[in-house]
């Protein structure tokens, strides 16, 4: 059953309202959605009906004092919301101890007041409800005319300190599972497969035995992909909520192929994996490494550890979405729960799509998306008490090494610690100057977070929150605030391209704009090799390409100029540019690469009537007037005066005196003005016919 993204958002808001955690803005969004969606109004009900769910459950102990205590817990949640989720959990645990370890009834009781139909549907839509109850006590929840068996449990650590308190449905009750199907996440209502005798239900919830006692909790596997960190991790938080975590890394054929394409990328990946394993060992765990197909490796580890399921972070390019969908189906057929979690974006695609009043399939224009992105809350997954790792003796293969992918050792600092230091240095020293540095390649004060974000050694949420704190610094001057605001706008493009690829996975192979999908791009050009080698005769373009080949990174503004030259001056297909740079870049984000290249080529999300064609020489004179960036990367021009770069006589002879004669710099391979006019003519003719 397909469910629209805005309806999924409404279900999440219903859960927040039921737990007393919804803000006034979220309640307003929920009311507005019910006003236009008869389905949700019928299935979820209004705010007062939903709130009565927890009030009714509170009567389970046959104690009227539970209702004001529950109200006090809600007030505590609201009071500590600004202090962060970690502080809120700590405050709630205190309330759990105070309520749960008070009077303990000797025998289970039933709910005194039955739930209405709307309330029962709201309760069934929530996988797990936070609830204050004694440890290990079984209850029966009377829902309408039927009775639902449930297990009320308080999970404690080795010292007896409560970690969480949950009310969980027994495995006989139908459950909601989230599945990534094609363009969006949907929920399918399905009856779970029968659990093996003595085991819990596939899905992570602990079952109760025939005497009502909860059985031992089973571990949950988390498969690391491009999220090589432990802090602020949405996927790890989802796995830890279902059991002690078994960290797993699977090096499959697709991963190996991606790493072999770029030796620097492979070296960075191996260094980041080593840093992750070291951090896990500090916590008494270790990374389990397997090589082979993901389904076989995951099932093998899960069976050996008796795990109930596996979670991993979603991919956002078309091929990754299809692989995730196929893997989820394979694992569910094996009786394992398979959770796909949004971790890479600061704001998940479904959250911004829910803000639209239209079809709810994401934004194609950046300006309205940026407004929705700024208004959306940035979640935090800093749960140090809930992040538990299972003690397992599961066999592991060796950690990956650069030589395995024909690469050398990494010359770039990798890992979560290096990523945090990079972010802190940028916000402290360079962010106030970002407005100028964004277009000044010689004054390289950009964030340099692309590789860290690509491999998930730092979360996009952490970057967005830290930048927002810097923006709201009361001691920052106007120019600094402007720079940080521009950085946040540039950073939001990352989430924008993620949601484009999520809702339009076909854009990895074809243009987003339907009218430009049959535009005739050239597949080759006499000067294509010169562009690849950085020898086009246009200094800014060549300097950027040589920087990329030497370091695995290129200044963001120079990327736009070099990409524009390939697409418009040479008329070559943007997909050839994606493939060429993929050989050299350390970062590995196919969705971002395709989104950015289509934006530059005028076939993607840019809403301009005609493509923006950069004049490479005008860009060089404007943003590198002294030639410092060009001379750094083009040795042939290091000692040549600026006016001699193009054959004009120079007034200075001293700069031309080099210790060794340098090879002659290449002459321009095309006339930019003529090539740009010819391309625009073809573009207009095609657009007019579409």
Secondary structure, DSSP 4 states (H G I P E B T S, - for coil): ----HHHHHHHHHHHHHHTT---HHHHHHHHHHHHH-HHHHHHT--HHHHHHHHHHHGGGGS-THHHHHHHHHHHHHHHHGGG-HHHHHHHHHHHHHHHHTS---SS--B-SSPPPHHHHHHHHT-S-EE----TTEEEEEEETTEEEEEEEEEEE-TTS-EEEEEEEE-TTS-EEEEEEETTEEEEEEEPPPPPPTTSPPTTSPPPB-TTSPBPPPPPEEEEESS---SSS-HHHHHHHTTS-EEEEEEE-HHHHHHHHH-HHHHHHHHHHHHHHHHHHHHTT---EEEES-HHHHHHHHHHHHT--EEEEEPP-SHHHHHHHHHHHHHHHHTT-EEEEE--SSSS-HHHHHHT-SSSSS--SSHHHHHHHHHHSPPP----TTT--B--------PPP-GGGGT-----S--SHHHHHHHHHHIIIIIGGGHHHHTT-TTS--S---HHHHHTTSS-HHHHHHHHHHHHT-TT--HHHHHHHHHHHHHHHHHHHHHHHHHH-GGGGTS-SSGGGTT---BS--TTHHHHHHT-SS-HHHHHHHHHHHHHS---HHHHHHHHHIIIIIS-B-HHHHHHHHHTT-S---HHHHHHHHHHHHTSSS---SS-----HHHHHHHH-TT-HHHHHH-GGGTTS-GGGTTT---S-SSTT--SSPPPPPPPPSS-HHHHHHHHHHHHHHHHHH-
